[in-house]
Amino acid sequence: MLTCKEQVARSSDYLDGQLTFRERLLVRHHLMFCPNCRRFIRQMRLMQATLKILPDEPVGDVDALAQQLAAERLKDQKGGE
């Protein structure tokens, strides 16, 4: 089984789908038994989703962007329940 340190080192490749079949199995096995690493992966997925919806150009209305990000997060949380 992977250690938490090994799991964290593979996290980006895991989320990007760049691991071999055997490596994905090792990661998933670790995630089944480690709530801290599951939480870490959820946080990384949230960060990826947040970065995807950020505009390419600087935003003048920061409050509107903050509201949009909060709405997206709520939508994602409701979809995951």
Biopython code that builds the backbone (N, CA, C, O; Angstrom):
import numpy as np
from Bio.PDB.StructureBuilder import StructureBuilder

atoms = [
    (1, "MET", "N", (0.846, -1.180, 0.000)),
    (1, "MET", "CA", (0.000, 0.000, 0.000)),
    (1, "MET", "C", (0.892, 1.244, 0.000)),
    (1, "MET", "O", (1.977, 1.247, 0.582)),
    (2, "LEU", "N", (0.423, 2.272, -0.648)),
    (2, "LEU", "CA", (1.154, 3.533, -0.702)),
    (2, "LEU", "C", (1.117, 4.235, 0.653)),
    (2, "LEU", "O", (0.168, 4.083, 1.422)),
    (3, "THR", "N", (2.157, 5.000, 0.925)),
    (3, "THR", "CA", (2.123, 5.882, 2.079)),
    (3, "THR", "C", (1.415, 7.173, 1.661)),
    (3, "THR", "O", (1.217, 7.423, 0.472)),
    (4, "CYS", "N", (1.039, 7.980, 2.638)),
    (4, "CYS", "CA", (0.385, 9.256, 2.315)),
    (4, "CYS", "C", (1.318, 10.144, 1.496)),
    (4, "CYS", "O", (0.873, 10.842, 0.584)),
    (5, "LYS", "N", (2.590, 10.120, 1.816)),
    (5, "LYS", "CA", (3.561, 10.925, 1.079)),
    (5, "LYS", "C", (3.628, 10.480, -0.387)),
    (5, "LYS", "O", (3.671, 11.322, -1.284)),
    (6, "GLU", "N", (3.638, 9.184, -0.633)),
    (6, "GLU", "CA", (3.650, 8.662, -2.008)),
    (6, "GLU", "C", (2.348, 9.024, -2.729)),
    (6, "GLU", "O", (2.349, 9.352, -3.915)),
    (7, "GLN", "N", (1.243, 8.955, -1.988)),
    (7, "GLN", "CA", (-0.060, 9.297, -2.557)),
    (7, "GLN", "C", (-0.077, 10.753, -3.013)),
    (7, "GLN", "O", (-0.504, 11.044, -4.131)),
    (8, "VAL", "N", (0.375, 11.657, -2.172)),
    (8, "VAL", "CA", (0.393, 13.081, -2.508)),
    (8, "VAL", "C", (1.273, 13.326, -3.731)),
    (8, "VAL", "O", (0.935, 14.140, -4.589)),
    (9, "ALA", "N", (2.390, 12.628, -3.808)),
    (9, "ALA", "CA", (3.299, 12.797, -4.946)),
    (9, "ALA", "C", (2.643, 12.377, -6.257)),
    (9, "ALA", "O", (2.990, 12.903, -7.315)),
    (10, "ARG", "N", (1.705, 11.442, -6.204)),
    (10, "ARG", "CA", (1.033, 10.959, -7.411)),
    (10, "ARG", "C", (-0.295, 11.672, -7.696)),
    (10, "ARG", "O", (-0.908, 11.438, -8.737)),
    (11, "SER", "N", (-0.732, 12.518, -6.801)),
    (11, "SER", "CA", (-2.074, 13.095, -6.891)),
    (11, "SER", "C", (-2.341, 13.832, -8.200)),
    (11, "SER", "O", (-3.382, 13.619, -8.821)),
    (12, "SER", "N", (-1.434, 14.683, -8.622)),
    (12, "SER", "CA", (-1.652, 15.445, -9.858)),
    (12, "SER", "C", (-1.756, 14.508, -11.058)),
    (12, "SER", "O", (-2.644, 14.658, -11.897)),
    (13, "ASP", "N", (-0.845, 13.543, -11.133)),
    (13, "ASP", "CA", (-0.893, 12.595, -12.243)),
    (13, "ASP", "C", (-2.172, 11.757, -12.190)),
    (13, "ASP", "O", (-2.743, 11.430, -13.230)),
    (14, "TYR", "N", (-2.613, 11.414, -11.001)),
    (14, "TYR", "CA", (-3.861, 10.655, -10.845)),
    (14, "TYR", "C", (-5.049, 11.452, -11.374)),
    (14, "TYR", "O", (-5.867, 10.932, -12.133)),
    (15, "LEU", "N", (-5.139, 12.715, -10.969)),
    (15, "LEU", "CA", (-6.264, 13.547, -11.410)),
    (15, "LEU", "C", (-6.203, 13.863, -12.901)),
    (15, "LEU", "O", (-7.237, 14.075, -13.534)),
    (16, "ASP", "N", (-5.008, 13.896, -13.460)),
    (16, "ASP", "CA", (-4.851, 14.170, -14.891)),
    (16, "ASP", "C", (-4.946, 12.910, -15.739)),
    (16, "ASP", "O", (-4.855, 12.983, -16.964)),
    (17, "GLY", "N", (-5.129, 11.753, -15.103)),
    (17, "GLY", "CA", (-5.255, 10.495, -15.841)),
    (17, "GLY", "C", (-3.951, 10.028, -16.459)),
    (17, "GLY", "O", (-3.960, 9.407, -17.522)),
    (18, "GLN", "N", (-2.837, 10.313, -15.817)),
    (18, "GLN", "CA", (-1.536, 9.992, -16.390)),
    (18, "GLN", "C", (-0.835, 8.820, -15.695)),
    (18, "GLN", "O", (0.356, 8.597, -15.914)),
    (19, "LEU", "N", (-1.547, 8.087, -14.877)),
    (19, "LEU", "CA", (-0.947, 6.938, -14.193)),
    (19, "LEU", "C", (-1.231, 5.669, -14.976)),
    (19, "LEU", "O", (-2.201, 5.588, -15.729)),
    (20, "THR", "N", (-0.366, 4.678, -14.785)),
    (20, "THR", "CA", (-0.623, 3.372, -15.371)),
    (20, "THR", "C", (-1.779, 2.711, -14.616)),
    (20, "THR", "O", (-2.191, 3.180, -13.555)),
    (21, "PHE", "N", (-2.284, 1.637, -15.170)),
    (21, "PHE", "CA", (-3.384, 0.919, -14.536)),
    (21, "PHE", "C", (-2.986, 0.481, -13.123)),
    (21, "PHE", "O", (-3.761, 0.641, -12.180)),
    (22, "ARG", "N", (-1.787, -0.066, -12.979)),
    (22, "ARG", "CA", (-1.307, -0.538, -11.671)),
    (22, "ARG", "C", (-1.193, 0.628, -10.682)),
    (22, "ARG", "O", (-1.582, 0.493, -9.522)),
    (23, "GLU", "N", (-0.669, 1.755, -11.128)),
    (23, "GLU", "CA", (-0.538, 2.915, -10.252)),
    (23, "GLU", "C", (-1.905, 3.443, -9.819)),
    (23, "GLU", "O", (-2.086, 3.828, -8.664)),
    (24, "ARG", "N", (-2.873, 3.461, -10.753)),
    (24, "ARG", "CA", (-4.236, 3.899, -10.394)),
    (24, "ARG", "C", (-4.836, 2.981, -9.337)),
    (24, "ARG", "O", (-5.500, 3.450, -8.413)),
    (25, "LEU", "N", (-4.608, 1.672, -9.467)),
    (25, "LEU", "CA", (-5.117, 0.733, -8.463)),
    (25, "LEU", "C", (-4.491, 0.999, -7.095)),
    (25, "LEU", "O", (-5.179, 0.965, -6.075)),
    (26, "LEU", "N", (-3.184, 1.263, -7.080)),
    (26, "LEU", "CA", (-2.517, 1.561, -5.810)),
    (26, "LEU", "C", (-3.099, 2.822, -5.171)),
    (26, "LEU", "O", (-3.334, 2.862, -3.963)),
    (27, "VAL", "N", (-3.328, 3.847, -5.987)),
    (27, "VAL", "CA", (-3.888, 5.099, -5.475)),
    (27, "VAL", "C", (-5.289, 4.860, -4.932)),
    (27, "VAL", "O", (-5.610, 5.287, -3.823)),
    (28, "ARG", "N", (-6.116, 4.184, -5.706)),
    (28, "ARG", "CA", (-7.497, 3.944, -5.271)),
    (28, "ARG", "C", (-7.536, 3.092, -4.006)),
    (28, "ARG", "O", (-8.365, 3.321, -3.126)),
    (29, "HIS", "N", (-6.654, 2.124, -3.917)),
    (29, "HIS", "CA", (-6.588, 1.289, -2.715)),
    (29, "HIS", "C", (-6.250, 2.152, -1.501)),
    (29, "HIS", "O", (-6.872, 2.017, -0.447)),
    (30, "HIS", "N", (-5.277, 3.026, -1.648)),
    (30, "HIS", "CA", (-4.908, 3.916, -0.548)),
    (30, "HIS", "C", (-6.084, 4.823, -0.171)),
    (30, "HIS", "O", (-6.369, 5.018, 1.011)),
    (31, "LEU", "N", (-6.761, 5.374, -1.180)),
    (31, "LEU", "CA", (-7.878, 6.288, -0.909)),
    (31, "LEU", "C", (-9.030, 5.594, -0.187)),
    (31, "LEU", "O", (-9.763, 6.236, 0.566)),
    (32, "MET", "N", (-9.198, 4.295, -0.407)),
    (32, "MET", "CA", (-10.258, 3.565, 0.284)),
    (32, "MET", "C", (-10.053, 3.580, 1.797)),
    (32, "MET", "O", (-11.019, 3.580, 2.560)),
    (33, "PHE", "N", (-8.803, 3.592, 2.224)),
    (33, "PHE", "CA", (-8.502, 3.453, 3.647)),
    (33, "PHE", "C", (-8.012, 4.729, 4.316)),
    (33, "PHE", "O", (-7.810, 4.741, 5.530)),
    (34, "CYS", "N", (-7.815, 5.809, 3.551)),
    (34, "CYS", "CA", (-7.223, 7.010, 4.136)),
    (34, "CYS", "C", (-8.140, 8.225, 3.939)),
    (34, "CYS", "O", (-8.156, 8.815, 2.859)),
    (35, "PRO", "N", (-8.891, 8.595, 4.957)),
    (35, "PRO", "CA", (-9.798, 9.733, 4.829)),
    (35, "PRO", "C", (-9.059, 11.059, 4.599)),
    (35, "PRO", "O", (-9.590, 11.953, 3.940)),
    (36, "ASN", "N", (-7.850, 11.190, 5.133)),
    (36, "ASN", "CA", (-7.098, 12.427, 4.919)),
    (36, "ASN", "C", (-6.711, 12.606, 3.455)),
    (36, "ASN", "O", (-6.807, 13.711, 2.921)),
    (37, "CYS", "N", (-6.284, 11.552, 2.815)),
    (37, "CYS", "CA", (-5.927, 11.640, 1.397)),
    (37, "CYS", "C", (-7.166, 11.814, 0.520)),
    (37, "CYS", "O", (-7.106, 12.491, -0.506)),
    (38, "ARG", "N", (-8.287, 11.211, 0.913)),
    (38, "ARG", "CA", (-9.539, 11.445, 0.167)),
    (38, "ARG", "C", (-9.905, 12.916, 0.229)),
    (38, "ARG", "O", (-10.307, 13.502, -0.776)),
    (39, "ARG", "N", (-9.767, 13.516, 1.406)),
    (39, "ARG", "CA", (-10.054, 14.940, 1.563)),
    (39, "ARG", "C", (-9.100, 15.769, 0.700)),
    (39, "ARG", "O", (-9.517, 16.742, 0.073)),
    (40, "PHE", "N", (-7.833, 15.390, 0.668)),
    (40, "PHE", "CA", (-6.836, 16.097, -0.138)),
    (40, "PHE", "C", (-7.202, 16.036, -1.622)),
    (40, "PHE", "O", (-7.118, 17.046, -2.321)),
    (41, "ILE", "N", (-7.603, 14.869, -2.104)),
    (41, "ILE", "CA", (-7.995, 14.716, -3.516)),
    (41, "ILE", "C", (-9.235, 15.550, -3.809)),
    (41, "ILE", "O", (-9.309, 16.185, -4.861)),
    (42, "ARG", "N", (-10.210, 15.563, -2.902)),
    (42, "ARG", "CA", (-11.407, 16.402, -3.100)),
    (42, "ARG", "C", (-11.016, 17.870, -3.206)),
    (42, "ARG", "O", (-11.539, 18.593, -4.053)),
    (43, "GLN", "N", (-10.104, 18.311, -2.353)),
    (43, "GLN", "CA", (-9.652, 19.700, -2.397)),
    (43, "GLN", "C", (-8.930, 20.007, -3.708)),
    (43, "GLN", "O", (-9.094, 21.088, -4.274)),
    (44, "MET", "N", (-8.143, 19.069, -4.180)),
    (44, "MET", "CA", (-7.448, 19.284, -5.456)),
    (44, "MET", "C", (-8.445, 19.351, -6.611)),
    (44, "MET", "O", (-8.289, 20.167, -7.519)),
    (45, "ARG", "N", (-9.468, 18.495, -6.580)),
    (45, "ARG", "CA", (-10.503, 18.546, -7.632)),
    (45, "ARG", "C", (-11.245, 19.882, -7.611)),
    (45, "ARG", "O", (-11.539, 20.452, -8.661)),
    (46, "LEU", "N", (-11.542, 20.370, -6.419)),
    (46, "LEU", "CA", (-12.205, 21.661, -6.287)),
    (46, "LEU", "C", (-11.314, 22.772, -6.835)),
    (46, "LEU", "O", (-11.790, 23.677, -7.521)),
    (47, "MET", "N", (-10.038, 22.700, -6.533)),
    (47, "MET", "CA", (-9.108, 23.707, -7.040)),
    (47, "MET", "C", (-9.038, 23.662, -8.572)),
    (47, "MET", "O", (-9.032, 24.708, -9.221)),
    (48, "GLN", "N", (-8.986, 22.470, -9.142)),
    (48, "GLN", "CA", (-8.964, 22.342, -10.603)),
    (48, "GLN", "C", (-10.235, 22.928, -11.214)),
    (48, "GLN", "O", (-10.173, 23.649, -12.210)),
    (49, "ALA", "N", (-11.375, 22.621, -10.623)),
    (49, "ALA", "CA", (-12.643, 23.133, -11.137)),
    (49, "ALA", "C", (-12.693, 24.653, -11.034)),
    (49, "ALA", "O", (-13.189, 25.321, -11.941)),
    (50, "THR", "N", (-12.188, 25.197, -9.944)),
    (50, "THR", "CA", (-12.161, 26.647, -9.752)),
    (50, "THR", "C", (-11.273, 27.305, -10.791)),
    (50, "THR", "O", (-11.644, 28.322, -11.377)),
    (51, "LEU", "N", (-10.110, 26.733, -11.019)),
    (51, "LEU", "CA", (-9.188, 27.309, -12.003)),
    (51, "LEU", "C", (-9.759, 27.265, -13.416)),
    (51, "LEU", "O", (-9.493, 28.156, -14.224)),
    (52, "LYS", "N", (-10.543, 26.229, -13.716)),
    (52, "LYS", "CA", (-11.136, 26.115, -15.055)),
    (52, "LYS", "C", (-12.157, 27.215, -15.327)),
    (52, "LYS", "O", (-12.304, 27.652, -16.468)),
    (53, "ILE", "N", (-12.863, 27.665, -14.293)),
    (53, "ILE", "CA", (-13.910, 28.656, -14.546)),
    (53, "ILE", "C", (-13.413, 30.086, -14.392)),
    (53, "ILE", "O", (-14.151, 31.033, -14.667)),
    (54, "LEU", "N", (-12.165, 30.251, -13.952)),
    (54, "LEU", "CA", (-11.633, 31.605, -13.865)),
    (54, "LEU", "C", (-11.462, 32.183, -15.265)),
    (54, "LEU", "O", (-11.046, 31.472, -16.180)),
    (55, "PRO", "N", (-11.775, 33.453, -15.441)),
    (55, "PRO", "CA", (-11.610, 34.069, -16.761)),
    (55, "PRO", "C", (-10.133, 34.238, -17.112)),
    (55, "PRO", "O", (-9.280, 34.358, -16.233)),
    (56, "ASP", "N", (-9.852, 34.246, -18.413)),
    (56, "ASP", "CA", (-8.477, 34.426, -18.869)),
    (56, "ASP", "C", (-7.997, 35.855, -18.655)),
    (56, "ASP", "O", (-6.823, 36.089, -18.365)),
    (57, "GLU", "N", (-8.898, 36.795, -18.799)),
    (57, "GLU", "CA", (-8.555, 38.216, -18.656)),
    (57, "GLU", "C", (-8.827, 38.684, -17.226)),
    (57, "GLU", "O", (-9.692, 38.130, -16.547)),
    (58, "PRO", "N", (-8.099, 39.693, -16.771)),
    (58, "PRO", "CA", (-8.387, 40.249, -15.442)),
    (58, "PRO", "C", (-9.828, 40.750, -15.356)),
    (58, "PRO", "O", (-10.379, 41.284, -16.318)),
    (59, "VAL", "N", (-10.410, 40.565, -14.199)),
    (59, "VAL", "CA", (-11.803, 40.935, -13.990)),
    (59, "VAL", "C", (-11.866, 42.251, -13.230)),
    (59, "VAL", "O", (-11.166, 42.444, -12.236)),
    (60, "GLY", "N", (-12.711, 43.148, -13.709)),
    (60, "GLY", "CA", (-12.875, 44.426, -13.028)),
    (60, "GLY", "C", (-13.764, 44.300, -11.804)),
    (60, "GLY", "O", (-13.524, 44.956, -10.790)),
    (61, "ASP", "N", (-14.797, 43.455, -11.890)),
    (61, "ASP", "CA", (-15.756, 43.309, -10.794)),
    (61, "ASP", "C", (-15.437, 42.051, -9.991)),
    (61, "ASP", "O", (-15.972, 40.979, -10.273)),
    (62, "VAL", "N", (-14.581, 42.181, -9.009)),
    (62, "VAL", "CA", (-14.138, 41.049, -8.212)),
    (62, "VAL", "C", (-15.292, 40.454, -7.404)),
    (62, "VAL", "O", (-15.346, 39.241, -7.203)),
    (63, "ASP", "N", (-16.211, 41.296, -6.943)),
    (63, "ASP", "CA", (-17.348, 40.790, -6.169)),
    (63, "ASP", "C", (-18.214, 39.862, -7.008)),
    (63, "ASP", "O", (-18.683, 38.836, -6.513)),
    (64, "ALA", "N", (-18.430, 40.207, -8.262)),
    (64, "ALA", "CA", (-19.227, 39.353, -9.151)),
    (64, "ALA", "C", (-18.530, 38.014, -9.373)),
    (64, "ALA", "O", (-19.175, 36.966, -9.397)),
    (65, "LEU", "N", (-17.211, 38.058, -9.536)),
    (65, "LEU", "CA", (-16.455, 36.814, -9.711)),
    (65, "LEU", "C", (-16.549, 35.950, -8.457)),
    (65, "LEU", "O", (-16.724, 34.736, -8.559)),
    (66, "ALA", "N", (-16.437, 36.552, -7.286)),
    (66, "ALA", "CA", (-16.538, 35.807, -6.033)),
    (66, "ALA", "C", (-17.915, 35.145, -5.905)),
    (66, "ALA", "O", (-18.014, 34.000, -5.464)),
    (67, "GLN", "N", (-18.972, 35.861, -6.289)),
    (67, "GLN", "CA", (-20.318, 35.288, -6.233)),
    (67, "GLN", "C", (-20.460, 34.129, -7.216)),
    (67, "GLN", "O", (-21.094, 33.121, -6.906)),
    (68, "GLN", "N", (-19.865, 34.276, -8.404)),
    (68, "GLN", "CA", (-19.927, 33.208, -9.404)),
    (68, "GLN", "C", (-19.213, 31.958, -8.889)),
    (68, "GLN", "O", (-19.726, 30.847, -9.018)),
    (69, "LEU", "N", (-18.029, 32.145, -8.306)),
    (69, "LEU", "CA", (-17.280, 31.000, -7.780)),
    (69, "LEU", "C", (-18.030, 30.328, -6.634)),
    (69, "LEU", "O", (-18.050, 29.100, -6.542)),
    (70, "ALA", "N", (-18.645, 31.120, -5.762)),
    (70, "ALA", "CA", (-19.418, 30.560, -4.652)),
    (70, "ALA", "C", (-20.615, 29.765, -5.174)),
    (70, "ALA", "O", (-20.930, 28.696, -4.650)),
    (71, "ALA", "N", (-21.279, 30.286, -6.204)),
    (71, "ALA", "CA", (-22.425, 29.574, -6.791)),
    (71, "ALA", "C", (-21.978, 28.259, -7.423)),
    (71, "ALA", "O", (-22.661, 27.245, -7.284)),
    (72, "GLU", "N", (-20.842, 28.265, -8.113)),
    (72, "GLU", "CA", (-20.318, 27.041, -8.716)),
    (72, "GLU", "C", (-19.968, 26.006, -7.650)),
    (72, "GLU", "O", (-20.218, 24.813, -7.825)),
    (73, "ARG", "N", (-19.392, 26.471, -6.554)),
    (73, "ARG", "CA", (-19.030, 25.555, -5.476)),
    (73, "ARG", "C", (-20.280, 24.927, -4.862)),
    (73, "ARG", "O", (-20.308, 23.722, -4.611)),
    (74, "LEU", "N", (-21.298, 25.724, -4.622)),
    (74, "LEU", "CA", (-22.546, 25.177, -4.086)),
    (74, "LEU", "C", (-23.165, 24.162, -5.034)),
    (74, "LEU", "O", (-23.661, 23.121, -4.604)),
    (75, "LYS", "N", (-23.134, 24.466, -6.320)),
    (75, "LYS", "CA", (-23.682, 23.569, -7.323)),
    (75, "LYS", "C", (-22.915, 22.243, -7.313)),
    (75, "LYS", "O", (-23.525, 21.177, -7.390)),
    (76, "ASP", "N", (-21.575, 22.301, -7.218)),
    (76, "ASP", "CA", (-20.757, 21.098, -7.172)),
    (76, "ASP", "C", (-21.010, 20.294, -5.910)),
    (76, "ASP", "O", (-21.047, 19.064, -5.954)),
    (77, "GLN", "N", (-21.185, 20.982, -4.776)),
    (77, "GLN", "CA", (-21.442, 20.297, -3.522)),
    (77, "GLN", "C", (-22.789, 19.588, -3.550)),
    (77, "GLN", "O", (-22.910, 18.461, -3.068)),
    (78, "LYS", "N", (-23.796, 20.237, -4.108)),
    (78, "LYS", "CA", (-25.120, 19.621, -4.185)),
    (78, "LYS", "C", (-25.119, 18.439, -5.143)),
    (78, "LYS", "O", (-25.833, 17.460, -4.931)),
    (79, "GLY", "N", (-24.312, 18.532, -6.203)),
    (79, "GLY", "CA", (-24.221, 17.437, -7.172)),
    (79, "GLY", "C", (-23.515, 16.221, -6.613)),
    (79, "GLY", "O", (-23.774, 15.095, -7.038)),
    (80, "GLY", "N", (-22.604, 16.448, -5.640)),
    (80, "GLY", "CA", (-21.838, 15.350, -5.054)),
    (80, "GLY", "C", (-22.521, 14.647, -3.916)),
    (80, "GLY", "O", (-22.040, 13.612, -3.456)),
    (81, "GLU", "N", (-23.637, 15.180, -3.443)),
    (81, "GLU", "CA", (-24.333, 14.572, -2.291)),
    (81, "GLU", "C", (-25.247, 13.459, -2.718)),
    (81, "GLU", "O", (-25.905, 12.844, -1.879)),
]
sb = StructureBuilder()
sb.init_structure("model")
sb.init_model(0)
sb.init_chain("A")
sb.init_seg("    ")
for serial, (resi, resn, name, xyz) in enumerate(atoms, 1):
    if name == "N":
        sb.init_residue(resn, " ", resi, " ")
    sb.init_atom(name, np.array(xyz, "f"), 0.0, 1.0, " ", f" {name:<3s}", serial, name[0])
structure = sb.get_structure()
